[in-house]
Amino acid sequence: MNYSDDIHNYYERLVGDRIEELELQRRYDQDFLADLCCLVLNQLPPRYIRHEVDMAFFLPPSKRLDMEMQVHKAVNEALEFLTERNKSQNKK
């Protein structure tokens, strides 16, 4: 069994959805977005699943909303951090 194909962190999808929602791929390059994803996912608790349908069936709407709010906060914080880091690096 290849675990990497069967198991993934549900937050990865939520983070990807948020990045698309904010259209960050239009403003930032792939390196920036990869750093952003790493920073965001490291702020969130892992939630490993095998199938998306499992989360849709077993996750109460209130928990889903809470997870989305955590993602929004983590993305905002990571964007702020990376933006400030890039500003300070460009001053050098």
mmCIF file as gemmi writes it, N, C-alpha and C atoms, coordinates in Angstrom:
data_model
loop_
_atom_site.group_PDB
_atom_site.id
_atom_site.type_symbol
_atom_site.label_atom_id
_atom_site.label_alt_id
_atom_site.label_comp_id
_atom_site.label_asym_id
_atom_site.label_entity_id
_atom_site.label_seq_id
_atom_site.pdbx_PDB_ins_code
_atom_site.Cartn_x
_atom_site.Cartn_y
_atom_site.Cartn_z
_atom_site.occupancy
_atom_site.B_iso_or_equiv
_atom_site.pdbx_formal_charge
_atom_site.auth_seq_id
_atom_site.auth_asym_id
_atom_site.pdbx_PDB_model_num
ATOM 1 N N . MET Axp A 1 ? 0.85 -1.193 0 1 0 ? 1 A 1
ATOM 2 C CA . MET Axp A 1 ? 0 0 0 1 0 ? 1 A 1
ATOM 3 C C . MET Axp A 1 ? 0.887 1.245 0 1 0 ? 1 A 1
ATOM 4 N N . ASN Axp A 2 ? 0.558 2.157 -0.84 1 0 ? 2 A 1
ATOM 5 C CA . ASN Axp A 2 ? 1.275 3.419 -0.903 1 0 ? 2 A 1
ATOM 6 C C . ASN Axp A 2 ? 0.476 4.454 -0.106 1 0 ? 2 A 1
ATOM 7 N N . TYR Axp A 3 ? 0.932 4.747 1.099 1 0 ? 3 A 1
ATOM 8 C CA . TYR Axp A 3 ? 0.188 5.645 1.984 1 0 ? 3 A 1
ATOM 9 C C . TYR Axp A 3 ? 0.032 7.044 1.416 1 0 ? 3 A 1
ATOM 10 N N . SER Axp A 4 ? 1.043 7.514 0.7 1 0 ? 4 A 1
ATOM 11 C CA . SER Axp A 4 ? 0.972 8.888 0.214 1 0 ? 4 A 1
ATOM 12 C C . SER Axp A 4 ? -0.164 9.093 -0.787 1 0 ? 4 A 1
ATOM 13 N N . ASP Axp A 5 ? -0.58 8.031 -1.46 1 0 ? 5 A 1
ATOM 14 C CA . ASP Axp A 5 ? -1.694 8.155 -2.397 1 0 ? 5 A 1
ATOM 15 C C . ASP Axp A 5 ? -3.052 8.012 -1.72 1 0 ? 5 A 1
ATOM 16 N N . ASP Axp A 6 ? -3.085 7.354 -0.586 1 0 ? 6 A 1
ATOM 17 C CA . ASP Axp A 6 ? -4.353 7.053 0.071 1 0 ? 6 A 1
ATOM 18 C C . ASP Axp A 6 ? -4.717 8.015 1.198 1 0 ? 6 A 1
ATOM 19 N N . ILE Axp A 7 ? -3.721 8.634 1.801 1 0 ? 7 A 1
ATOM 20 C CA . ILE Axp A 7 ? -3.96 9.448 2.994 1 0 ? 7 A 1
ATOM 21 C C . ILE Axp A 7 ? -3.466 10.867 2.747 1 0 ? 7 A 1
ATOM 22 N N . HIS Axp A 8 ? -4.286 11.834 3.121 1 0 ? 8 A 1
ATOM 23 C CA . HIS Axp A 8 ? -3.85 13.226 3.016 1 0 ? 8 A 1
ATOM 24 C C . HIS Axp A 8 ? -4.473 14.066 4.13 1 0 ? 8 A 1
ATOM 25 N N . ASN Axp A 9 ? -3.896 15.224 4.327 1 0 ? 9 A 1
ATOM 26 C CA . ASN Axp A 9 ? -4.356 16.149 5.346 1 0 ? 9 A 1
ATOM 27 C C . ASN Axp A 9 ? -5.508 16.973 4.758 1 0 ? 9 A 1
ATOM 28 N N . TYR Axp A 10 ? -6.655 16.906 5.377 1 0 ? 10 A 1
ATOM 29 C CA . TYR Axp A 10 ? -7.841 17.612 4.875 1 0 ? 10 A 1
ATOM 30 C C . TYR Axp A 10 ? -7.611 19.122 4.795 1 0 ? 10 A 1
ATOM 31 N N . TYR Axp A 11 ? -6.788 19.643 5.695 1 0 ? 11 A 1
ATOM 32 C CA . TYR Axp A 11 ? -6.518 21.078 5.673 1 0 ? 11 A 1
ATOM 33 C C . TYR Axp A 11 ? -5.832 21.514 4.381 1 0 ? 11 A 1
ATOM 34 N N . GLU Axp A 12 ? -5.11 20.604 3.713 1 0 ? 12 A 1
ATOM 35 C CA . GLU Axp A 12 ? -4.471 20.967 2.449 1 0 ? 12 A 1
ATOM 36 C C . GLU Axp A 12 ? -5.505 21.453 1.438 1 0 ? 12 A 1
ATOM 37 N N . ARG Axp A 13 ? -6.615 20.776 1.399 1 0 ? 13 A 1
ATOM 38 C CA . ARG Axp A 13 ? -7.686 21.175 0.474 1 0 ? 13 A 1
ATOM 39 C C . ARG Axp A 13 ? -8.285 22.507 0.871 1 0 ? 13 A 1
ATOM 40 N N . LEU Axp A 14 ? -8.508 22.695 2.182 1 0 ? 14 A 1
ATOM 41 C CA . LEU Axp A 14 ? -9.076 23.965 2.636 1 0 ? 14 A 1
ATOM 42 C C . LEU Axp A 14 ? -8.137 25.127 2.357 1 0 ? 14 A 1
ATOM 43 N N . VAL Axp A 15 ? -6.846 24.914 2.532 1 0 ? 15 A 1
ATOM 44 C CA . VAL Axp A 15 ? -5.863 25.962 2.253 1 0 ? 15 A 1
ATOM 45 C C . VAL Axp A 15 ? -5.845 26.259 0.754 1 0 ? 15 A 1
ATOM 46 N N . GLY Axp A 16 ? -5.85 25.227 -0.062 1 0 ? 16 A 1
ATOM 47 C CA . GLY Axp A 16 ? -5.9 25.421 -1.514 1 0 ? 16 A 1
ATOM 48 C C . GLY Axp A 16 ? -7.138 26.179 -1.942 1 0 ? 16 A 1
ATOM 49 N N . ASP Axp A 17 ? -8.266 25.847 -1.343 1 0 ? 17 A 1
ATOM 50 C CA . ASP Axp A 17 ? -9.521 26.549 -1.651 1 0 ? 17 A 1
ATOM 51 C C . ASP Axp A 17 ? -9.413 28.031 -1.293 1 0 ? 17 A 1
ATOM 52 N N . ARG Axp A 18 ? -8.801 28.323 -0.154 1 0 ? 18 A 1
ATOM 53 C CA . ARG Axp A 18 ? -8.669 29.715 0.294 1 0 ? 18 A 1
ATOM 54 C C . ARG Axp A 18 ? -7.744 30.501 -0.631 1 0 ? 18 A 1
ATOM 55 N N . ILE Axp A 19 ? -6.66 29.861 -1.053 1 0 ? 19 A 1
ATOM 56 C CA . ILE Axp A 19 ? -5.727 30.509 -1.982 1 0 ? 19 A 1
ATOM 57 C C . ILE Axp A 19 ? -6.432 30.842 -3.293 1 0 ? 19 A 1
ATOM 58 N N . GLU Axp A 20 ? -7.233 29.913 -3.789 1 0 ? 20 A 1
ATOM 59 C CA . GLU Axp A 20 ? -7.997 30.175 -5.018 1 0 ? 20 A 1
ATOM 60 C C . GLU Axp A 20 ? -9.034 31.266 -4.799 1 0 ? 20 A 1
ATOM 61 N N . GLU Axp A 21 ? -9.704 31.216 -3.66 1 0 ? 21 A 1
ATOM 62 C CA . GLU Axp A 21 ? -10.736 32.218 -3.347 1 0 ? 21 A 1
ATOM 63 C C . GLU Axp A 21 ? -10.144 33.627 -3.34 1 0 ? 21 A 1
ATOM 64 N N . LEU Axp A 22 ? -8.947 33.76 -2.794 1 0 ? 22 A 1
ATOM 65 C CA . LEU Axp A 22 ? -8.281 35.063 -2.734 1 0 ? 22 A 1
ATOM 66 C C . LEU Axp A 22 ? -7.514 35.396 -4.021 1 0 ? 22 A 1
ATOM 67 N N . GLU Axp A 23 ? -7.496 34.456 -4.958 1 0 ? 23 A 1
ATOM 68 C CA . GLU Axp A 23 ? -6.784 34.596 -6.231 1 0 ? 23 A 1
ATOM 69 C C . GLU Axp A 23 ? -5.311 34.959 -6.023 1 0 ? 23 A 1
ATOM 70 N N . LEU Axp A 24 ? -4.687 34.328 -5.037 1 0 ? 24 A 1
ATOM 71 C CA . LEU Axp A 24 ? -3.294 34.623 -4.726 1 0 ? 24 A 1
ATOM 72 C C . LEU Axp A 24 ? -2.352 34.163 -5.826 1 0 ? 24 A 1
ATOM 73 N N . GLN Axp A 25 ? -2.767 33.167 -6.608 1 0 ? 25 A 1
ATOM 74 C CA . GLN Axp A 25 ? -1.927 32.675 -7.698 1 0 ? 25 A 1
ATOM 75 C C . GLN Axp A 25 ? -1.748 33.737 -8.782 1 0 ? 25 A 1
ATOM 76 N N . ARG Axp A 26 ? -2.594 34.743 -8.79 1 0 ? 26 A 1
ATOM 77 C CA . ARG Axp A 26 ? -2.466 35.845 -9.762 1 0 ? 26 A 1
ATOM 78 C C . ARG Axp A 26 ? -1.426 36.872 -9.307 1 0 ? 26 A 1
ATOM 79 N N . ARG Axp A 27 ? -1.193 36.939 -7.981 1 0 ? 27 A 1
ATOM 80 C CA . ARG Axp A 27 ? -0.3 37.966 -7.442 1 0 ? 27 A 1
ATOM 81 C C . ARG Axp A 27 ? 1.07 37.446 -7.037 1 0 ? 27 A 1
ATOM 82 N N . TYR Axp A 28 ? 1.172 36.141 -6.8 1 0 ? 28 A 1
ATOM 83 C CA . TYR Axp A 28 ? 2.417 35.592 -6.279 1 0 ? 28 A 1
ATOM 84 C C . TYR Axp A 28 ? 2.901 34.421 -7.124 1 0 ? 28 A 1
ATOM 85 N N . ASP Axp A 29 ? 4.222 34.211 -7.116 1 0 ? 29 A 1
ATOM 86 C CA . ASP Axp A 29 ? 4.788 33.097 -7.87 1 0 ? 29 A 1
ATOM 87 C C . ASP Axp A 29 ? 4.682 31.786 -7.08 1 0 ? 29 A 1
ATOM 88 N N . GLN Axp A 30 ? 5.054 30.694 -7.722 1 0 ? 30 A 1
ATOM 89 C CA . GLN Axp A 30 ? 4.918 29.363 -7.116 1 0 ? 30 A 1
ATOM 90 C C . GLN Axp A 30 ? 5.768 29.2 -5.857 1 0 ? 30 A 1
ATOM 91 N N . ASP Axp A 31 ? 6.955 29.8 -5.835 1 0 ? 31 A 1
ATOM 92 C CA . ASP Axp A 31 ? 7.806 29.709 -4.642 1 0 ? 31 A 1
ATOM 93 C C . ASP Axp A 31 ? 7.146 30.373 -3.441 1 0 ? 31 A 1
ATOM 94 N N . PHE Axp A 32 ? 6.578 31.549 -3.666 1 0 ? 32 A 1
ATOM 95 C CA . PHE Axp A 32 ? 5.891 32.258 -2.598 1 0 ? 32 A 1
ATOM 96 C C . PHE Axp A 32 ? 4.708 31.435 -2.099 1 0 ? 32 A 1
ATOM 97 N N . LEU Axp A 33 ? 3.937 30.884 -3.026 1 0 ? 33 A 1
ATOM 98 C CA . LEU Axp A 33 ? 2.754 30.104 -2.64 1 0 ? 33 A 1
ATOM 99 C C . LEU Axp A 33 ? 3.135 28.825 -1.902 1 0 ? 33 A 1
ATOM 100 N N . ALA Axp A 34 ? 4.248 28.209 -2.292 1 0 ? 34 A 1
ATOM 101 C CA . ALA Axp A 34 ? 4.708 27.011 -1.589 1 0 ? 34 A 1
ATOM 102 C C . ALA Axp A 34 ? 5.108 27.366 -0.159 1 0 ? 34 A 1
ATOM 103 N N . ASP Axp A 35 ? 5.834 28.474 0.014 1 0 ? 35 A 1
ATOM 104 C CA . ASP Axp A 35 ? 6.188 28.93 1.362 1 0 ? 35 A 1
ATOM 105 C C . ASP Axp A 35 ? 4.937 29.244 2.17 1 0 ? 35 A 1
ATOM 106 N N . LEU Axp A 36 ? 4 29.901 1.53 1 0 ? 36 A 1
ATOM 107 C CA . LEU Axp A 36 ? 2.742 30.249 2.195 1 0 ? 36 A 1
ATOM 108 C C . LEU Axp A 36 ? 2.028 28.994 2.688 1 0 ? 36 A 1
ATOM 109 N N . CYS Axp A 37 ? 1.904 28.009 1.825 1 0 ? 37 A 1
ATOM 110 C CA . CYS Axp A 37 ? 1.221 26.763 2.207 1 0 ? 37 A 1
ATOM 111 C C . CYS Axp A 37 ? 1.913 26.089 3.39 1 0 ? 37 A 1
ATOM 112 N N . CYS Axp A 38 ? 3.227 26.037 3.352 1 0 ? 38 A 1
ATOM 113 C CA . CYS Axp A 38 ? 3.966 25.416 4.46 1 0 ? 38 A 1
ATOM 114 C C . CYS Axp A 38 ? 3.712 26.154 5.768 1 0 ? 38 A 1
ATOM 115 N N . LEU Axp A 39 ? 3.798 27.473 5.732 1 0 ? 39 A 1
ATOM 116 C CA . LEU Axp A 39 ? 3.56 28.258 6.949 1 0 ? 39 A 1
ATOM 117 C C . LEU Axp A 39 ? 2.144 28.061 7.471 1 0 ? 39 A 1
ATOM 118 N N . VAL Axp A 40 ? 1.182 28.088 6.568 1 0 ? 40 A 1
ATOM 119 C CA . VAL Axp A 40 ? -0.219 27.943 6.973 1 0 ? 40 A 1
ATOM 120 C C . VAL Axp A 40 ? -0.464 26.553 7.565 1 0 ? 40 A 1
ATOM 121 N N . LEU Axp A 41 ? -0.038 25.523 6.86 1 0 ? 41 A 1
ATOM 122 C CA . LEU Axp A 41 ? -0.299 24.151 7.331 1 0 ? 41 A 1
ATOM 123 C C . LEU Axp A 41 ? 0.403 23.857 8.646 1 0 ? 41 A 1
ATOM 124 N N . ASN Axp A 42 ? 1.543 24.494 8.887 1 0 ? 42 A 1
ATOM 125 C CA . ASN Axp A 42 ? 2.235 24.29 10.157 1 0 ? 42 A 1
ATOM 126 C C . ASN Axp A 42 ? 1.531 24.979 11.32 1 0 ? 42 A 1
ATOM 127 N N . GLN Axp A 43 ? 0.627 25.897 11.035 1 0 ? 43 A 1
ATOM 128 C CA . GLN Axp A 43 ? -0.159 26.556 12.087 1 0 ? 43 A 1
ATOM 129 C C . GLN Axp A 43 ? -1.427 25.774 12.449 1 0 ? 43 A 1
ATOM 130 N N . LEU Axp A 44 ? -1.781 24.821 11.601 1 0 ? 44 A 1
ATOM 131 C CA . LEU Axp A 44 ? -3.05 24.101 11.763 1 0 ? 44 A 1
ATOM 132 C C . LEU Axp A 44 ? -2.817 22.679 12.256 1 0 ? 44 A 1
ATOM 133 N N . PRO Axp A 45 ? -3.779 22.148 12.999 1 0 ? 45 A 1
ATOM 134 C CA . PRO Axp A 45 ? -3.639 20.747 13.431 1 0 ? 45 A 1
ATOM 135 C C . PRO Axp A 45 ? -3.858 19.813 12.235 1 0 ? 45 A 1
ATOM 136 N N . PRO Axp A 46 ? -3.114 18.734 12.155 1 0 ? 46 A 1
ATOM 137 C CA . PRO Axp A 46 ? -3.342 17.806 11.043 1 0 ? 46 A 1
ATOM 138 C C . PRO Axp A 46 ? -4.692 17.114 11.185 1 0 ? 46 A 1
ATOM 139 N N . ARG Axp A 47 ? -5.31 16.865 10.072 1 0 ? 47 A 1
ATOM 140 C CA . ARG Axp A 47 ? -6.602 16.156 10.056 1 0 ? 47 A 1
ATOM 141 C C . ARG Axp A 47 ? -6.554 15.202 8.867 1 0 ? 47 A 1
ATOM 142 N N . TYR Axp A 48 ? -6.006 14.024 9.11 1 0 ? 48 A 1
ATOM 143 C CA . TYR Axp A 48 ? -5.774 13.08 8.02 1 0 ? 48 A 1
ATOM 144 C C . TYR Axp A 48 ? -7.021 12.288 7.68 1 0 ? 48 A 1
ATOM 145 N N . ILE Axp A 49 ? -7.227 12.139 6.371 1 0 ? 49 A 1
ATOM 146 C CA . ILE Axp A 49 ? -8.388 11.402 5.873 1 0 ? 49 A 1
ATOM 147 C C . ILE Axp A 49 ? -7.96 10.568 4.674 1 0 ? 49 A 1
ATOM 148 N N . ARG Axp A 50 ? -8.81 9.64 4.32 1 0 ? 50 A 1
ATOM 149 C CA . ARG Axp A 50 ? -8.6 8.864 3.089 1 0 ? 50 A 1
ATOM 150 C C . ARG Axp A 50 ? -9.485 9.367 1.971 1 0 ? 50 A 1
ATOM 151 N N . HIS Axp A 51 ? -10.718 9.729 2.298 1 0 ? 51 A 1
ATOM 152 C CA . HIS Axp A 51 ? -11.687 10.119 1.273 1 0 ? 51 A 1
ATOM 153 C C . HIS Axp A 51 ? -12.389 11.411 1.686 1 0 ? 51 A 1
ATOM 154 N N . GLU Axp A 52 ? -12.518 12.328 0.738 1 0 ? 52 A 1
ATOM 155 C CA . GLU Axp A 52 ? -13.205 13.595 1.002 1 0 ? 52 A 1
ATOM 156 C C . GLU Axp A 52 ? -14.631 13.367 1.498 1 0 ? 52 A 1
ATOM 157 N N . VAL Axp A 53 ? -15.282 12.352 0.964 1 0 ? 53 A 1
ATOM 158 C CA . VAL Axp A 53 ? -16.668 12.081 1.334 1 0 ? 53 A 1
ATOM 159 C C . VAL Axp A 53 ? -16.793 11.763 2.825 1 0 ? 53 A 1
ATOM 160 N N . ASP Axp A 54 ? -15.737 11.196 3.422 1 0 ? 54 A 1
ATOM 161 C CA . ASP Axp A 54 ? -15.769 10.918 4.864 1 0 ? 54 A 1
ATOM 162 C C . ASP Axp A 54 ? -15.944 12.206 5.656 1 0 ? 54 A 1
ATOM 163 N N . MET Axp A 55 ? -15.239 13.248 5.253 1 0 ? 55 A 1
ATOM 164 C CA . MET Axp A 55 ? -15.347 14.523 5.965 1 0 ? 55 A 1
ATOM 165 C C . MET Axp A 55 ? -16.72 15.144 5.745 1 0 ? 55 A 1
ATOM 166 N N . ALA Axp A 56 ? -17.234 15.046 4.553 1 0 ? 56 A 1
ATOM 167 C CA . ALA Axp A 56 ? -18.549 15.624 4.261 1 0 ? 56 A 1
ATOM 168 C C . ALA Axp A 56 ? -19.635 14.941 5.088 1 0 ? 56 A 1
ATOM 169 N N . PHE Axp A 57 ? -19.49 13.642 5.292 1 0 ? 57 A 1
ATOM 170 C CA . PHE Axp A 57 ? -20.513 12.887 6.002 1 0 ? 57 A 1
ATOM 171 C C . PHE Axp A 57 ? -20.387 13.023 7.522 1 0 ? 57 A 1
ATOM 172 N N . PHE Axp A 58 ? -19.167 12.992 8.047 1 0 ? 58 A 1
ATOM 173 C CA . PHE Axp A 58 ? -18.954 12.936 9.495 1 0 ? 58 A 1
ATOM 174 C C . PHE Axp A 58 ? -18.675 14.277 10.154 1 0 ? 58 A 1
ATOM 175 N N . LEU Axp A 59 ? -18.433 15.311 9.38 1 0 ? 59 A 1
ATOM 176 C CA . LEU Axp A 59 ? -18.067 16.602 9.955 1 0 ? 59 A 1
ATOM 177 C C . LEU Axp A 59 ? -19.297 17.493 10.123 1 0 ? 59 A 1
ATOM 178 N N . PRO Axp A 60 ? -19.608 17.862 11.352 1 0 ? 60 A 1
ATOM 179 C CA . PRO Axp A 60 ? -20.759 18.759 11.553 1 0 ? 60 A 1
ATOM 180 C C . PRO Axp A 60 ? -20.472 20.138 10.937 1 0 ? 60 A 1
ATOM 181 N N . PRO Axp A 61 ? -21.498 20.814 10.457 1 0 ? 61 A 1
ATOM 182 C CA . PRO Axp A 61 ? -21.301 22.134 9.835 1 0 ? 61 A 1
ATOM 183 C C . PRO Axp A 61 ? -20.565 23.129 10.731 1 0 ? 61 A 1
ATOM 184 N N . SER Axp A 62 ? -20.804 23.076 12.021 1 0 ? 62 A 1
ATOM 185 C CA . SER Axp A 62 ? -20.127 24.018 12.927 1 0 ? 62 A 1
ATOM 186 C C . SER Axp A 62 ? -18.624 23.761 12.966 1 0 ? 62 A 1
ATOM 187 N N . LYS Axp A 63 ? -18.227 22.51 12.918 1 0 ? 63 A 1
ATOM 188 C CA . LYS Axp A 63 ? -16.796 22.169 12.916 1 0 ? 63 A 1
ATOM 189 C C . LYS Axp A 63 ? -16.168 22.573 11.586 1 0 ? 63 A 1
ATOM 190 N N . ARG Axp A 64 ? -16.88 22.377 10.506 1 0 ? 64 A 1
ATOM 191 C CA . ARG Axp A 64 ? -16.391 22.786 9.191 1 0 ? 64 A 1
ATOM 192 C C . ARG Axp A 64 ? -16.163 24.297 9.16 1 0 ? 64 A 1
ATOM 193 N N . LEU Axp A 65 ? -17.091 25.058 9.681 1 0 ? 65 A 1
ATOM 194 C CA . LEU Axp A 65 ? -16.955 26.51 9.744 1 0 ? 65 A 1
ATOM 195 C C . LEU Axp A 65 ? -15.756 26.899 10.601 1 0 ? 65 A 1
ATOM 196 N N . ASP Axp A 66 ? -15.583 26.234 11.715 1 0 ? 66 A 1
ATOM 197 C CA . ASP Axp A 66 ? -14.441 26.498 12.596 1 0 ? 66 A 1
ATOM 198 C C . ASP Axp A 66 ? -13.119 26.228 11.862 1 0 ? 66 A 1
ATOM 199 N N . MET Axp A 67 ? -13.064 25.138 11.129 1 0 ? 67 A 1
ATOM 200 C CA . MET Axp A 67 ? -11.857 24.798 10.372 1 0 ? 67 A 1
ATOM 201 C C . MET Axp A 67 ? -11.577 25.864 9.309 1 0 ? 67 A 1
ATOM 202 N N . GLU Axp A 68 ? -12.605 26.317 8.633 1 0 ? 68 A 1
ATOM 203 C CA . GLU Axp A 68 ? -12.437 27.352 7.607 1 0 ? 68 A 1
ATOM 204 C C . GLU Axp A 68 ? -11.948 28.656 8.229 1 0 ? 68 A 1
ATOM 205 N N . MET Axp A 69 ? -12.46 29.004 9.395 1 0 ? 69 A 1
ATOM 206 C CA . MET Axp A 69 ? -12.023 30.224 10.07 1 0 ? 69 A 1
ATOM 207 C C . MET Axp A 69 ? -10.56 30.102 10.507 1 0 ? 69 A 1
ATOM 208 N N . GLN Axp A 70 ? -10.153 28.928 10.952 1 0 ? 70 A 1
ATOM 209 C CA . GLN Axp A 70 ? -8.749 28.703 11.305 1 0 ? 70 A 1
ATOM 210 C C . GLN Axp A 70 ? -7.858 28.896 10.081 1 0 ? 70 A 1
ATOM 211 N N . VAL Axp A 71 ? -8.309 28.399 8.942 1 0 ? 71 A 1
ATOM 212 C CA . VAL Axp A 71 ? -7.551 28.545 7.697 1 0 ? 71 A 1
ATOM 213 C C . VAL Axp A 71 ? -7.454 30.016 7.314 1 0 ? 71 A 1
ATOM 214 N N . HIS Axp A 72 ? -8.537 30.742 7.39 1 0 ? 72 A 1
ATOM 215 C CA . HIS Axp A 72 ? -8.527 32.169 7.04 1 0 ? 72 A 1
ATOM 216 C C . HIS Axp A 72 ? -7.517 32.915 7.903 1 0 ? 72 A 1
ATOM 217 N N . LYS Axp A 73 ? -7.547 32.66 9.193 1 0 ? 73 A 1
ATOM 218 C CA . LYS Axp A 73 ? -6.626 33.32 10.122 1 0 ? 73 A 1
ATOM 219 C C . LYS Axp A 73 ? -5.183 32.941 9.81 1 0 ? 73 A 1
ATOM 220 N N . ALA Axp A 74 ? -4.926 31.667 9.599 1 0 ? 74 A 1
ATOM 221 C CA . ALA Axp A 74 ? -3.568 31.206 9.316 1 0 ? 74 A 1
ATOM 222 C C . ALA Axp A 74 ? -3.045 31.768 7.997 1 0 ? 74 A 1
ATOM 223 N N . VAL Axp A 75 ? -3.884 31.857 6.981 1 0 ? 75 A 1
ATOM 224 C CA . VAL Axp A 75 ? -3.467 32.422 5.696 1 0 ? 75 A 1
ATOM 225 C C . VAL Axp A 75 ? -3.133 33.904 5.87 1 0 ? 75 A 1
ATOM 226 N N . ASN Axp A 76 ? -3.972 34.635 6.578 1 0 ? 76 A 1
ATOM 227 C CA . ASN Axp A 76 ? -3.716 36.062 6.803 1 0 ? 76 A 1
ATOM 228 C C . ASN Axp A 76 ? -2.396 36.278 7.524 1 0 ? 76 A 1
ATOM 229 N N . GLU Axp A 77 ? -2.149 35.49 8.558 1 0 ? 77 A 1
ATOM 230 C CA . GLU Axp A 77 ? -0.912 35.631 9.328 1 0 ? 77 A 1
ATOM 231 C C . GLU Axp A 77 ? 0.308 35.275 8.485 1 0 ? 77 A 1
ATOM 232 N N . ALA Axp A 78 ? 0.211 34.215 7.709 1 0 ? 78 A 1
ATOM 233 C CA . ALA Axp A 78 ? 1.337 33.802 6.87 1 0 ? 78 A 1
ATOM 234 C C . ALA Axp A 78 ? 1.598 34.83 5.77 1 0 ? 78 A 1
ATOM 235 N N . LEU Axp A 79 ? 0.545 35.377 5.172 1 0 ? 79 A 1
ATOM 236 C CA . LEU Axp A 79 ? 0.714 36.416 4.154 1 0 ? 79 A 1
ATOM 237 C C . LEU Axp A 79 ? 1.412 37.641 4.738 1 0 ? 79 A 1
ATOM 238 N N . GLU Axp A 80 ? 0.993 38.032 5.911 1 0 ? 80 A 1
ATOM 239 C CA . GLU Axp A 80 ? 1.61 39.185 6.57 1 0 ? 80 A 1
ATOM 240 C C . GLU Axp A 80 ? 3.086 38.916 6.844 1 0 ? 80 A 1
ATOM 241 N N . PHE Axp A 81 ? 3.405 37.736 7.348 1 0 ? 81 A 1
ATOM 242 C CA . PHE Axp A 81 ? 4.781 37.381 7.648 1 0 ? 81 A 1
ATOM 243 C C . PHE Axp A 81 ? 5.645 37.395 6.381 1 0 ? 81 A 1
ATOM 244 N N . LEU Axp A 82 ? 5.175 36.731 5.332 1 0 ? 82 A 1
ATOM 245 C CA . LEU Axp A 82 ? 5.958 36.642 4.102 1 0 ? 82 A 1
ATOM 246 C C . LEU Axp A 82 ? 6.098 37.992 3.416 1 0 ? 82 A 1
ATOM 247 N N . THR Axp A 83 ? 5.066 38.803 3.46 1 0 ? 83 A 1
ATOM 248 C CA . THR Axp A 83 ? 5.121 40.128 2.857 1 0 ? 83 A 1
ATOM 249 C C . THR Axp A 83 ? 6.159 40.986 3.568 1 0 ? 83 A 1
ATOM 250 N N . GLU Axp A 84 ? 6.138 40.951 4.89 1 0 ? 84 A 1
ATOM 251 C CA . GLU Axp A 84 ? 7.122 41.719 5.665 1 0 ? 84 A 1
ATOM 252 C C . GLU Axp A 84 ? 8.531 41.193 5.429 1 0 ? 84 A 1
ATOM 253 N N . ARG Axp A 85 ? 8.687 39.898 5.36 1 0 ? 85 A 1
ATOM 254 C CA . ARG Axp A 85 ? 10 39.301 5.105 1 0 ? 85 A 1
ATOM 255 C C . ARG Axp A 85 ? 10.53 39.743 3.745 1 0 ? 85 A 1
ATOM 256 N N . ASN Axp A 86 ? 9.677 39.728 2.748 1 0 ? 86 A 1
ATOM 257 C CA . ASN Axp A 86 ? 10.086 40.137 1.406 1 0 ? 86 A 1
ATOM 258 C C . ASN Axp A 86 ? 10.451 41.614 1.362 1 0 ? 86 A 1
ATOM 259 N N . LYS Axp A 87 ? 9.709 42.443 2.101 1 0 ? 87 A 1
ATOM 260 C CA . LYS Axp A 87 ? 10.028 43.88 2.152 1 0 ? 87 A 1
ATOM 261 C C . LYS Axp A 87 ? 11.4 44.099 2.757 1 0 ? 87 A 1
ATOM 262 N N . SER Axp A 88 ? 11.683 43.406 3.844 1 0 ? 88 A 1
ATOM 263 C CA . SER Axp A 88 ? 12.98 43.594 4.511 1 0 ? 88 A 1
ATOM 264 C C . SER Axp A 88 ? 14.125 43.038 3.661 1 0 ? 88 A 1
ATOM 265 N N . GLN Axp A 89 ? 13.883 41.976 2.916 1 0 ? 89 A 1
ATOM 266 C CA . GLN Axp A 89 ? 14.921 41.427 2.041 1 0 ? 89 A 1
ATOM 267 C C . GLN Axp A 89 ? 15.176 42.342 0.85 1 0 ? 89 A 1
ATOM 268 N N . ASN Axp A 90 ? 14.162 43.013 0.371 1 0 ? 90 A 1
ATOM 269 C CA . ASN Axp A 90 ? 14.311 43.907 -0.77 1 0 ? 90 A 1
ATOM 270 C C . ASN Axp A 90 ? 15.041 45.199 -0.396 1 0 ? 90 A 1
ATOM 271 N N . LYS Axp A 91 ? 15.015 45.564 0.887 1 0 ? 91 A 1
ATOM 272 C CA . LYS Axp A 91 ? 15.71 46.768 1.35 1 0 ? 91 A 1
ATOM 273 C C . LYS Axp A 91 ? 17.215 46.565 1.385 1 0 ? 91 A 1
ATOM 274 N N . LYS Axp A 92 ? 17.645 45.327 1.452 1 0 ? 92 A 1
ATOM 275 C CA . LYS Axp A 92 ? 19.088 45.039 1.552 1 0 ? 92 A 1
ATOM 276 C C . LYS Axp A 92 ? 19.806 45.217 0.256 1 0 ? 92 A 1
